[in-house]
Each structure stands twice: as C-alpha cells, then as structure tokens.
C-alpha cells in the first residue's frame, strides 16, 4: 500500500514537472533561467493529511537530492531554474514563488 502512495506522489511530481513553462519575456528580463517549473500540490477535500504530507515531502526530497542539480539543472545553458509551488483545490493559490 505504501508503494501505491509513493507511486501516486511520484506521478503527481512528474505531472507538475511536465507542466513546466518556457522562459517568459518578463522572467528573462529579471533573471535568465533554463526552465520555469510549476509544482502543483492537490489540497482538495479528497486528499488526506497523509497524502498532502507525502506530496509536500516528495518535492522537498527532490530538491534536496544533489543529483537533481548535478545531472539536470547544471547541464542547461545557465544552470538555473525558476520554480513555484501552487496549492490547488477548486482554485489556485500561489504558495511559494
């Protein structure tokens, strides 16, 4: 059962990563980055506290993993990404920019 939650959290994380956007003109003027990334966290009523914490911890673990930077981010032209965290249920709320 725990594997099912891990798969679901991984799938949610991958879905957020796939939704990443290309560098916008405004962001480019402020700071050059290789990727703008929106991380999405489902906080609707169908998500339990355990599932919410699993989603959140999945993102924390991903960014704490040195291979994310070493194997992916550092390989870009600038070696930088811009990321934001969005909690969503029925409407979106930007939690961390």
C-alpha positions in Angstrom: 0.0 0.0 0.0 2.9 2.4 0.8 4.3 1.7 -2.7 1.0 2.9 -4.1 1.3 6.2 -2.3 4.9 6.6 -3.4 3.9 5.9 -7.0 1.0 8.4 -6.7 3.3 11.1 -5.2 5.9 10.4 -7.9 3.3 10.6 -10.6 2.0 13.9 -9.2 5.5 15.3 -9.1 6.2 14.2 -12.6 2.9 15.8 -13.8 4.0 19.1 -12.1 7.4 18.9 -13.8 5.8 18.2 -17.2 3.7 21.3 -16.8 6.8 23.4 -16.6 6.8 26.5 -18.8 9.3 28.1 -21.2 11.1 31.2 -20.1 8.8 34.2 -20.4 9.9 37.6 -21.5 9.3 39.1 -18.1 11.3 36.4 -16.2 14.0 36.6 -18.8 14.4 40.3 -18.2 14.8 39.7 -14.5 16.9 36.5 -14.4 17.9 34.1 -17.2 16.9 30.6 -16.4 16.8 27.4 -18.4 13.4 26.3 -17.1 10.3 27.8 -15.3 8.8 25.0 -13.2 5.4 25.0 -11.5 5.0 22.4 -8.8 1.4 21.5 -8.0 0.0 20.3 -4.7 -3.6 19.0 -4.5 -5.2 20.2 -1.3 -8.8 19.3 -2.2 -11.1 17.5 0.2 -10.3 14.2 -1.4 -6.6 14.4 -0.2 -5.9 13.2 3.3 -3.3 14.8 5.6 -1.0 11.9 5.0 -1.3 12.3 1.2 -0.8 16.0 1.4 2.4 15.5 3.5 3.6 12.8 1.0 3.2 15.3 -1.9 5.0 18.0 0.0 7.8 15.7 1.2 8.2 14.4 -2.4 9.0 17.9 -3.6 11.3 18.6 -0.6 13.2 15.3 -1.3 13.5 16.1 -5.0 15.1 19.5 -4.4 17.3 18.1 -1.5 18.7 15.5 -3.9 22.1 16.7 -5.3 21.7 14.7 -8.5 18.8 17.0 -9.5 21.2 19.8 -9.8 24.3 17.8 -10.9 22.5 15.7 -13.5 19.9 18.1 -14.8 19.9 21.7 -13.8 23.6 22.3 -14.2 23.5 20.9 -17.7 21.4 23.8 -19.0 22.8 27.0 -20.6 22.6 29.0 -17.4 22.4 26.2 -14.9 19.4 27.8 -13.2 15.7 27.1 -12.9 12.8 29.2 -11.6 10.3 27.2 -9.5 7.0 28.0 -7.8 4.7 25.9 -5.6 1.0 26.1 -6.2 -1.6 24.6 -3.8 -4.9 23.9 -5.6 -8.3 22.5 -4.9 -11.1 24.3 -6.7 -9.0 27.5 -7.2 -5.2 28.0 -7.3 -3.2 29.8 -4.6 0.5 30.6 -5.2 2.2 29.4 -2.1 5.9 29.9 -2.8 7.4 31.8 -5.7 
